[in-house]
Amino acid sequence: MDDEELKQFVSVHVKKGKWQVVMLFFDVLLQRRGVSEVERNDKEKALTLFWWPADEDEDLEVLRKIQTDSDYRIYGLDLIDITDKGVKHIAEALLHGNWKLNSLNLSCDDLTNQTVQHLAKALSSSDCELSSLDLSWCDLSDEKVNHLAEGLLDSNCKLISLNLGQAFQITSEGVEQIAKVLNVCQVHSLNLSQSNITDEGVKYLAEALKHSNCKLTSLNISDNYGITEEGVTHLAEALKHSNCKLTSLNLSDNYGITEEGVTHLAEALKHSNCKLTSLNLSGCELKDEGVEHLAEALEHSNCKLTSLNISDNYEITDEGVKRLAEALKHSNCEFNSINISENRRITDDGVRHLAEALVHSNCKLYR
């Protein structure tokens, strides 16, 4: 029985509600493509399920039945094109003490306020073990974010990774609610890429980063056209604050970031309180002047940056690469990863400067 035949067989029995029959074939399902299996102990297996052999909402009810009424334990779910009703089934299952789901990735383009409230209720339950939640492409709005924040504020919430990217309806109002949550919750990683965030929203996030209770170490706000040098200035000030724990910052594809904004970031990198090790400025219309400021920061003894992405910046020329190569040869430079691809004004001369840096004794780039 091949994958397609097995999928059809299980789908038929799922639709008939015969989940016991599905259970008989569950071991076979776990060996199929898209399922990773890791031994947890003698009696229990930790499973990440990326594939379920049916796509109806009722099928998710059967999956919930298997999870709550059997000895199997699924620790990760990655479901695409799930409907609002299907998400509700999963939210209800999260309230069940038997389902120790750690990671949930959903793609639902008709997620309602009521269903988000169900998810928030699940997050606030002491029985919910969810630590990673991905709601990108779920058409989230400020109102839905407010509902989700209620669950995140609960002391029972164990979430440490939150992805709300591709939510074009999230405005500064929604970001403000998220920022307030960061001062209370356990979230370490936040993705707000491809949203409708402006400098005002970035200001809220920057203020949260300076709070002593904020645990955020990774922030992705790429591809938000409303972010300019004003927003970057707020972030730079936060990076210099002693309470800021951020180590990874993704600002790629924000075309409003100018040389002035990059200058502020470079100054922050030289501050003793700045903990940033990874910076992504891809597609930000960076020029040689900005590369010069970044190179100066890389040579500073306080700079902890080890990874830099400045790809897809068409204004960077051989002059910028030459300055960067000089920084790579500096004893203070801790770089082990750099991306300068898709910079079409870099010629063989620029590549030659980099090649010379690579063989220098101080250069730490992976060879």
Beta strands, then each sheet from edge to edge (+ up, - down):
strand 1: 35-39
strand 2: 45-49
strand 3: 74-79
strand 4: 103-106
strand 5: 132-134
strand 6: 161-163
strand 7: 189-191
strand 8: 218-220
strand 9: 248-250
strand 10: 278-280
strand 11: 307-309
strand 12: 337-339
sheet 1: 1+ 2- 3- 4- 5- 6- 7- 8- 9- 10- 11- 12-
end
